């Protein structure tokens, strides 16, 4: 019997094989190399980086709980939770500069 898929700590949906991406809670560029990481859906990870700069992530959004409080991410999570676990989509809007 195969192991159960890991659960995305951001959206609480199962992450199918190959659908996960490792997120450094403190960006590597801001001293987070070797720091805590979480496995997120690729789409959730892209949304985090499309929404927040590395500095914002390091300063104010360096926990899953804090990420969930950001208005755009909260809105995204409410939307993506209605999608199947393997759902992929281009993240709308321009990716933020680093």
N, CA, C and O atoms as CSV, one atom per row, in Angstrom:
chain,resi,resn,atom,element,x,y,z
A,1,UNK,N,N,0.853,-1.190,0.000
A,1,UNK,CA,C,0.000,0.000,0.000
A,1,UNK,C,C,0.889,1.240,0.000
A,1,UNK,O,O,1.744,1.380,0.875
A,2,UNK,N,N,0.705,2.146,-0.969
A,2,UNK,CA,C,1.571,3.323,-1.037
A,2,UNK,C,C,1.321,4.281,0.127
A,2,UNK,O,O,0.233,4.334,0.699
A,3,UNK,N,N,2.372,5.033,0.453
A,3,UNK,CA,C,2.223,6.041,1.504
A,3,UNK,C,C,1.223,7.094,1.050
A,3,UNK,O,O,1.036,7.319,-0.146
A,4,UNK,N,N,0.589,7.732,2.016
A,4,UNK,CA,C,-0.339,8.812,1.670
A,4,UNK,C,C,0.463,10.013,1.192
A,4,UNK,O,O,1.600,10.228,1.611
A,5,UNK,N,N,-0.147,10.787,0.310
A,5,UNK,CA,C,0.522,11.991,-0.179
A,5,UNK,C,C,0.726,12.957,0.972
A,5,UNK,O,O,-0.102,13.024,1.881
A,6,UNK,N,N,1.845,13.722,0.944
A,6,UNK,CA,C,2.025,14.754,1.974
A,6,UNK,C,C,0.943,15.826,1.816
A,6,UNK,O,O,0.370,15.986,0.738
A,7,UNK,N,N,0.674,16.550,2.886
A,7,UNK,CA,C,-0.354,17.593,2.877
A,7,UNK,C,C,0.329,18.957,2.813
A,7,UNK,O,O,1.271,19.224,3.559
A,8,UNK,N,N,-0.146,19.800,1.933
A,8,UNK,CA,C,0.383,21.167,1.827
A,8,UNK,C,C,-0.036,21.937,3.091
A,8,UNK,O,O,-1.229,22.051,3.371
A,9,UNK,N,N,0.933,22.468,3.855
A,9,UNK,CA,C,0.563,23.163,5.089
A,9,UNK,C,C,-0.163,24.491,4.830
A,9,UNK,O,O,-0.777,25.053,5.738
A,10,UNK,N,N,-0.091,24.984,3.598
A,10,UNK,CA,C,-0.741,26.259,3.285
A,10,UNK,C,C,-2.222,26.052,2.963
A,10,UNK,O,O,-3.081,26.708,3.553
A,11,UNK,N,N,-2.528,25.139,2.025
A,11,UNK,CA,C,-3.922,24.962,1.588
A,11,UNK,C,C,-4.582,23.711,2.166
A,11,UNK,O,O,-5.783,23.509,1.983
A,12,UNK,N,N,-3.816,22.871,2.857
A,12,UNK,CA,C,-4.339,21.652,3.491
A,12,UNK,C,C,-4.830,20.589,2.508
A,12,UNK,O,O,-5.610,19.715,2.888
A,13,UNK,N,N,-4.387,20.651,1.257
A,13,UNK,CA,C,-4.759,19.615,0.284
A,13,UNK,C,C,-3.580,18.660,0.104
A,13,UNK,O,O,-2.434,19.064,0.300
A,14,UNK,N,N,-3.837,17.392,-0.266
A,14,UNK,CA,C,-2.729,16.457,-0.522
A,14,UNK,C,C,-1.880,16.929,-1.706
A,14,UNK,O,O,-2.394,17.502,-2.667
A,15,UNK,N,N,-0.575,16.676,-1.617
A,15,UNK,CA,C,0.349,17.026,-2.706
A,15,UNK,C,C,0.650,15.743,-3.474
A,15,UNK,O,O,1.309,14.850,-2.942
A,16,UNK,N,N,0.171,15.635,-4.736
A,16,UNK,CA,C,0.445,14.419,-5.507
A,16,UNK,C,C,1.941,14.321,-5.840
A,16,UNK,O,O,2.664,15.317,-5.819
A,17,UNK,N,N,2.375,13.119,-6.142
A,17,UNK,CA,C,3.783,12.875,-6.459
A,17,UNK,C,C,4.263,13.844,-7.541
A,17,UNK,O,O,3.649,13.950,-8.602
A,18,UNK,N,N,5.342,14.534,-7.274
A,18,UNK,CA,C,5.902,15.474,-8.245
A,18,UNK,C,C,5.232,16.838,-8.242
A,18,UNK,O,O,5.631,17.718,-9.005
A,19,UNK,N,N,4.218,17.035,-7.396
A,19,UNK,CA,C,3.490,18.306,-7.379
A,19,UNK,C,C,3.908,19.237,-6.266
A,19,UNK,O,O,3.253,20.249,-6.013
A,20,UNK,N,N,5.017,18.893,-5.587
A,20,UNK,CA,C,5.454,19.708,-4.454
A,20,UNK,C,C,6.697,20.511,-4.762
A,20,UNK,O,O,7.459,20.196,-5.676
A,21,UNK,N,N,6.879,21.550,-3.980
A,21,UNK,CA,C,8.030,22.436,-4.127
A,21,UNK,C,C,8.464,22.866,-2.727
A,21,UNK,O,O,7.631,23.250,-1.906
A,22,UNK,N,N,9.766,22.802,-2.458
A,22,UNK,CA,C,10.283,23.141,-1.136
A,22,UNK,C,C,10.387,24.653,-0.976
A,22,UNK,O,O,11.031,25.326,-1.781
A,23,UNK,N,N,9.757,25.178,0.057
A,23,UNK,CA,C,9.772,26.621,0.330
A,23,UNK,C,C,10.604,26.878,1.574
A,23,UNK,O,O,10.350,26.297,2.629
A,24,UNK,N,N,11.608,27.756,1.451
A,24,UNK,CA,C,12.388,28.185,2.612
A,24,UNK,C,C,11.592,29.260,3.338
A,24,UNK,O,O,11.281,30.299,2.756
A,25,UNK,N,N,11.259,29.021,4.603
A,25,UNK,CA,C,10.445,29.991,5.347
A,25,UNK,C,C,11.176,31.326,5.473
A,25,UNK,O,O,10.545,32.383,5.450
A,26,UNK,N,N,12.495,31.286,5.606
A,26,UNK,CA,C,13.306,32.500,5.504
A,26,UNK,C,C,14.095,32.331,4.208
A,26,UNK,O,O,14.875,31.387,4.084
A,27,UNK,N,N,13.904,33.239,3.234
A,27,UNK,CA,C,14.560,33.067,1.935
A,27,UNK,C,C,16.075,32.877,2.071
A,27,UNK,O,O,16.725,33.481,2.924
A,28,UNK,N,N,16.616,32.009,1.194
A,28,UNK,CA,C,18.057,31.741,1.222
A,28,UNK,C,C,18.863,33.026,1.094
A,28,UNK,O,O,19.901,33.188,1.735
A,29,UNK,N,N,18.370,33.946,0.252
A,29,UNK,CA,C,19.090,35.218,0.042
A,29,UNK,C,C,19.086,36.100,1.283
A,29,UNK,O,O,19.872,37.042,1.382
A,30,UNK,N,N,18.201,35.798,2.229
A,30,UNK,CA,C,18.085,36.601,3.452
A,30,UNK,C,C,18.559,35.817,4.675
A,30,UNK,O,O,18.117,36.083,5.792
A,31,UNK,N,N,19.454,34.856,4.469
A,31,UNK,CA,C,20.038,34.121,5.587
A,31,UNK,C,C,19.331,32.828,5.941
A,31,UNK,O,O,19.623,32.236,6.980
A,32,UNK,N,N,18.407,32.375,5.105
A,32,UNK,CA,C,17.641,31.178,5.422
A,32,UNK,C,C,18.228,29.875,4.907
A,32,UNK,O,O,17.616,28.819,5.063
A,33,UNK,N,N,19.425,29.935,4.285
A,33,UNK,CA,C,20.046,28.710,3.781
A,33,UNK,C,C,20.280,27.770,4.958
A,33,UNK,O,O,20.906,28.150,5.948
A,34,UNK,N,N,19.780,26.553,4.852
A,34,UNK,CA,C,19.902,25.599,5.949
A,34,UNK,C,C,18.831,25.793,7.013
A,34,UNK,O,O,18.796,25.062,8.002
A,35,UNK,N,N,17.957,26.777,6.812
A,35,UNK,CA,C,16.883,27.044,7.766
A,35,UNK,C,C,15.679,26.166,7.498
A,35,UNK,O,O,15.736,25.274,6.651
A,36,UNK,N,N,14.579,26.410,8.212
A,36,UNK,CA,C,13.389,25.564,8.068
A,36,UNK,C,C,12.748,25.681,6.679
A,36,UNK,O,O,12.689,26.760,6.089
A,37,UNK,N,N,12.273,24.539,6.182
A,37,UNK,CA,C,11.583,24.498,4.891
A,37,UNK,C,C,10.258,23.768,5.069
A,37,UNK,O,O,10.083,22.992,6.008
A,38,UNK,N,N,9.325,24.030,4.151
A,38,UNK,CA,C,8.053,23.305,4.113
A,38,UNK,C,C,7.785,22.902,2.670
A,38,UNK,O,O,8.160,23.615,1.739
A,39,UNK,N,N,7.136,21.756,2.489
A,39,UNK,CA,C,6.761,21.295,1.156
A,39,UNK,C,C,5.379,21.863,0.833
A,39,UNK,O,O,4.402,21.575,1.523
A,40,UNK,N,N,5.312,22.673,-0.224
A,40,UNK,CA,C,4.060,23.287,-0.664
A,40,UNK,C,C,3.708,22.762,-2.045
A,40,UNK,O,O,4.577,22.252,-2.753
A,41,UNK,N,N,2.437,22.879,-2.440
A,41,UNK,CA,C,2.066,22.664,-3.837
A,41,UNK,C,C,2.871,23.649,-4.674
A,41,UNK,O,O,3.169,24.753,-4.219
A,42,UNK,N,N,3.220,23.260,-5.882
A,42,UNK,CA,C,3.914,24.178,-6.787
A,42,UNK,C,C,3.098,25.457,-6.953
A,42,UNK,O,O,3.656,26.553,-6.899
A,43,UNK,N,N,1.784,25.334,-7.155
A,43,UNK,CA,C,0.935,26.507,-7.373
A,43,UNK,C,C,0.898,27.414,-6.130
A,43,UNK,O,O,0.878,28.638,-6.256
A,44,UNK,N,N,0.889,26.814,-4.939
A,44,UNK,CA,C,0.895,27.606,-3.701
A,44,UNK,C,C,2.234,28.328,-3.549
A,44,UNK,O,O,2.275,29.499,-3.169
A,45,UNK,N,N,3.328,27.622,-3.848
A,45,UNK,CA,C,4.662,28.208,-3.746
A,45,UNK,C,C,4.808,29.381,-4.720
A,45,UNK,O,O,5.351,30.427,-4.363
A,46,UNK,N,N,4.322,29.202,-5.944
A,46,UNK,CA,C,4.405,30.288,-6.935
A,46,UNK,C,C,3.610,31.507,-6.477
A,46,UNK,O,O,4.040,32.645,-6.660
A,47,UNK,N,N,2.450,31.256,-5.882
A,47,UNK,CA,C,1.622,32.371,-5.404
A,47,UNK,C,C,2.336,33.143,-4.295
A,47,UNK,O,O,2.285,34.373,-4.265
A,48,UNK,N,N,2.999,32.432,-3.389
A,48,UNK,CA,C,3.742,33.087,-2.303
A,48,UNK,C,C,4.783,34.040,-2.892
A,48,UNK,O,O,4.883,35.192,-2.471
A,49,UNK,N,N,5.561,33.552,-3.873
A,49,UNK,CA,C,6.634,34.384,-4.434
A,49,UNK,C,C,6.122,35.439,-5.411
A,49,UNK,O,O,6.795,36.445,-5.639
A,50,UNK,N,N,4.948,35.224,-5.986
A,50,UNK,CA,C,4.353,36.251,-6.854
A,50,UNK,C,C,3.783,37.388,-6.004
A,50,UNK,O,O,3.647,38.516,-6.478
A,51,UNK,N,N,3.454,37.087,-4.754
A,51,UNK,CA,C,2.803,38.057,-3.871
A,51,UNK,C,C,3.793,38.845,-3.025
A,51,UNK,O,O,3.634,40.052,-2.842
A,52,UNK,N,N,4.809,38.168,-2.512
A,52,UNK,CA,C,5.700,38.782,-1.518
A,52,UNK,C,C,7.148,38.831,-1.982
A,52,UNK,O,O,7.627,37.922,-2.659
A,53,UNK,N,N,7.831,39.896,-1.610
A,53,UNK,CA,C,9.263,40.008,-1.913
A,53,UNK,C,C,10.045,39.150,-0.921
A,53,UNK,O,O,9.508,38.724,0.101
A,54,UNK,N,N,11.316,38.902,-1.231
A,54,UNK,CA,C,12.178,38.133,-0.321
A,54,UNK,C,C,12.266,38.844,1.034
A,54,UNK,O,O,12.236,38.199,2.082
A,55,UNK,N,N,12.375,40.179,1.004
A,55,UNK,CA,C,12.480,40.948,2.256
A,55,UNK,C,C,11.208,40.806,3.090
A,55,UNK,O,O,11.280,40.632,4.306
A,56,UNK,N,N,10.035,40.880,2.435
A,56,UNK,CA,C,8.764,40.725,3.164
A,56,UNK,C,C,8.652,39.325,3.762
A,56,UNK,O,O,8.196,39.154,4.893
A,57,UNK,N,N,9.079,38.315,2.977
A,57,UNK,CA,C,9.039,36.944,3.479
A,57,UNK,C,C,9.926,36.800,4.710
A,57,UNK,O,O,9.514,36.206,5.707
A,58,UNK,N,N,11.143,37.341,4.646
A,58,UNK,CA,C,12.085,37.212,5.760
A,58,UNK,C,C,11.590,37.963,6.996
A,58,UNK,O,O,11.692,37.468,8.118
A,59,UNK,N,N,11.054,39.161,6.773
A,59,UNK,CA,C,10.694,40.032,7.888
A,59,UNK,C,C,9.360,39.654,8.531
A,59,UNK,O,O,9.284,39.496,9.750
A,60,UNK,N,N,8.307,39.506,7.720
A,60,UNK,CA,C,6.948,39.402,8.276
A,60,UNK,C,C,6.198,38.106,7.975
A,60,UNK,O,O,5.199,37.803,8.627
A,61,UNK,N,N,6.669,37.348,6.999
A,61,UNK,CA,C,5.889,36.178,6.562
A,61,UNK,C,C,6.754,34.914,6.557
A,61,UNK,O,O,6.787,34.180,5.569
A,62,UNK,N,N,7.461,34.666,7.684
A,62,UNK,CA,C,8.394,33.544,7.748
A,62,UNK,C,C,7.835,32.327,8.483
A,62,UNK,O,O,8.587,31.465,8.937
A,63,UNK,N,N,6.495,32.268,8.595
A,63,UNK,CA,C,5.822,31.063,9.092
A,63,UNK,C,C,4.608,30.801,8.202
A,63,UNK,O,O,4.105,31.705,7.534
A,64,UNK,N,N,4.151,29.560,8.203
A,64,UNK,CA,C,2.945,29.224,7.434
A,64,UNK,C,C,1.764,30.032,7.959
A,64,UNK,O,O,0.947,30.522,7.180
A,65,UNK,N,N,1.676,30.172,9.282
A,65,UNK,CA,C,0.572,30.919,9.896
A,65,UNK,C,C,0.559,32.372,9.401
A,65,UNK,O,O,-0.498,32.917,9.080
A,66,UNK,N,N,1.739,32.988,9.345
A,66,UNK,CA,C,1.828,34.379,8.884
A,66,UNK,C,C,1.461,34.478,7.405
A,66,UNK,O,O,0.760,35.408,7.007
A,67,UNK,N,N,1.924,33.534,6.587
A,67,UNK,CA,C,1.585,33.547,5.158
A,67,UNK,C,C,0.077,33.506,4.960
A,67,UNK,O,O,-0.460,34.195,4.093
A,68,UNK,N,N,-0.605,32.697,5.768
A,68,UNK,CA,C,-2.062,32.562,5.633
A,68,UNK,C,C,-2.803,33.856,5.962
A,68,UNK,O,O,-3.957,34.017,5.564
A,69,UNK,N,N,-2.168,34.777,6.678
A,69,UNK,CA,C,-2.845,36.023,7.059
A,69,UNK,C,C,-2.758,37.098,5.982
A,69,UNK,O,O,-3.486,38.089,6.047
A,70,UNK,N,N,-1.881,36.923,4.992
A,70,UNK,CA,C,-1.748,37.948,3.949
A,70,UNK,C,C,-3.024,37.968,3.104
A,70,UNK,O,O,-3.468,36.914,2.651
A,71,UNK,N,N,-3.626,39.149,2.880
A,71,UNK,CA,C,-4.926,39.199,2.184
A,71,UNK,C,C,-4.941,38.512,0.816
A,71,UNK,O,O,-5.887,37.784,0.514
A,72,UNK,N,N,-3.920,38.723,-0.018
A,72,UNK,CA,C,-3.931,38.103,-1.355
A,72,UNK,C,C,-3.760,36.586,-1.241
A,72,UNK,O,O,-4.407,35.834,-1.970
A,73,UNK,N,N,-2.904,36.139,-0.342
A,73,UNK,CA,C,-2.700,34.693,-0.182
A,73,UNK,C,C,-3.947,34.049,0.417
A,73,UNK,O,O,-4.326,32.945,0.027
A,74,UNK,N,N,-4.580,34.731,1.356
A,74,UNK,CA,C,-5.822,34.228,1.952
A,74,UNK,C,C,-6.894,34.049,0.872
A,74,UNK,O,O,-7.594,33.037,0.843
A,75,UNK,N,N,-7.013,35.035,-0.007
A,75,UNK,CA,C,-7.986,34.964,-1.109
A,75,UNK,C,C,-7.636,33.806,-2.049
A,75,UNK,O,O,-8.514,33.055,-2.474
A,76,UNK,N,N,-6.343,33.670,-2.370
A,76,UNK,CA,C,-5.882,32.578,-3.224
A,76,UNK,C,C,-6.209,31.220,-2.591
A,76,UNK,O,O,-6.685,30.315,-3.277
A,77,UNK,N,N,-5.955,31.077,-1.284
A,77,UNK,CA,C,-6.202,29.802,-0.605
A,77,UNK,C,C,-7.680,29.440,-0.624
A,77,UNK,O,O,-8.031,28.276,-0.819
A,78,UNK,N,N,-8.545,30.419,-0.425
A,78,UNK,CA,C,-9.986,30.162,-0.491
A,78,UNK,C,C,-10.383,29.652,-1.875
A,78,UNK,O,O,-11.283,28.822,-2.004
A,79,UNK,N,N,-9.708,30.153,-2.905
A,79,UNK,CA,C,-9.983,29.744,-4.287
A,79,UNK,C,C,-9.400,28.360,-4.567
A,79,UNK,O,O,-10.097,27.492,-5.093
A,80,UNK,N,N,-8.138,28.147,-4.222
A,80,UNK,CA,C,-7.446,26.911,-4.615
A,80,UNK,C,C,-7.952,25.694,-3.837
A,80,UNK,O,O,-7.848,24.569,-4.324
A,81,UNK,N,N,-8.488,25.900,-2.655
A,81,UNK,CA,C,-9.003,24.768,-1.860
A,81,UNK,C,C,-10.172,24.071,-2.548
A,81,UNK,O,O,-10.498,22.932,-2.216
A,82,UNK,N,N,-10.804,24.749,-3.502
A,82,UNK,CA,C,-11.921,24.159,-4.246
A,82,UNK,C,C,-11.428,23.368,-5.458
A,82,UNK,O,O,-12.233,22.764,-6.167
A,83,UNK,N,N,-10.127,23.365,-5.701
A,83,UNK,CA,C,-9.543,22.692,-6.859
A,83,UNK,C,C,-9.012,21.311,-6.448
A,83,UNK,O,O,-8.702,21.089,-5.277
A,84,UNK,N,N,-8.906,20.377,-7.417
A,84,UNK,CA,C,-8.342,19.061,-7.087
A,84,UNK,C,C,-6.856,19.196,-6.702
A,84,UNK,O,O,-6.204,20.157,-7.111
A,85,UNK,N,N,-6.317,18.248,-5.924
A,85,UNK,CA,C,-4.938,18.343,-5.443
A,85,UNK,C,C,-3.885,18.511,-6.547
A,85,UNK,O,O,-2.873,19.181,-6.340
A,86,UNK,N,N,-4.120,17.907,-7.714
A,86,UNK,CA,C,-3.134,18.003,-8.792
A,86,UNK,C,C,-3.309,19.216,-9.689
A,86,UNK,O,O,-2.616,19.340,-10.698
A,87,UNK,N,N,-4.230,20.117,-9.338
A,87,UNK,CA,C,-4.521,21.285,-10.165
A,87,UNK,C,C,-3.288,22.157,-10.335
A,87,UNK,O,O,-2.595,22.468,-9.367
A,88,UNK,N,N,-3.023,22.547,-11.577
A,88,UNK,CA,C,-1.922,23.474,-11.864
A,88,UNK,C,C,-2.457,24.586,-12.740
A,88,UNK,O,O,-3.343,24.372,-13.567
A,89,UNK,N,N,-1.919,25.758,-12.555
A,89,UNK,CA,C,-2.354,26.904,-13.337
A,89,UNK,C,C,-1.243,27.920,-13.320
A,89,UNK,O,O,-0.416,27.932,-12.408
A,90,UNK,N,N,-1.218,28.759,-14.305
A,90,UNK,CA,C,-0.282,29.874,-14.266
A,90,UNK,C,C,-0.777,30.846,-13.204
A,90,UNK,O,O,-1.979,31.081,-13.080
A,91,UNK,N,N,0.142,31.404,-12.449
A,91,UNK,CA,C,-0.239,32.380,-11.437
A,91,UNK,C,C,-0.513,33.696,-12.168
A,91,UNK,O,O,0.353,34.193,-12.887
A,92,UNK,N,N,-1.723,34.268,-11.989
A,92,UNK,CA,C,-2.036,35.508,-12.685
A,92,UNK,C,C,-1.192,36.655,-12.144
A,92,UNK,O,O,-0.778,36.649,-10.984
A,93,UNK,N,N,-0.950,37.622,-12.989
A,93,UNK,CA,C,-0.181,38.787,-12.548
A,93,UNK,C,C,1.305,38.559,-12.700
A,93,UNK,O,O,1.777,37.436,-12.879
A,94,UNK,N,N,2.024,39.657,-12.622
A,94,UNK,CA,C,3.461,39.628,-12.821
A,94,UNK,C,C,4.169,39.138,-11.559
A,94,UNK,O,O,3.763,39.461,-10.443
A,95,UNK,N,N,5.211,38.369,-11.748
A,95,UNK,CA,C,6.013,37.914,-10.609
A,95,UNK,C,C,6.763,39.106,-10.048
A,95,UNK,O,O,7.285,39.930,-10.799
A,96,UNK,N,N,6.815,39.195,-8.741
A,96,UNK,CA,C,7.514,40.319,-8.079
A,96,UNK,C,C,8.994,40.240,-8.346
A,96,UNK,O,O,9.542,39.150,-8.513
A,97,UNK,N,N,9.650,41.384,-8.388
A,97,UNK,CA,C,11.106,41.411,-8.493
A,97,UNK,C,C,11.733,40.913,-7.212
A,97,UNK,O,O,11.111,40.949,-6.151
A,98,UNK,N,N,12.944,40.457,-7.308
A,98,UNK,CA,C,13.616,39.915,-6.099
A,98,UNK,C,C,14.244,41.002,-5.317
A,98,UNK,O,O,14.849,40.744,-4.276
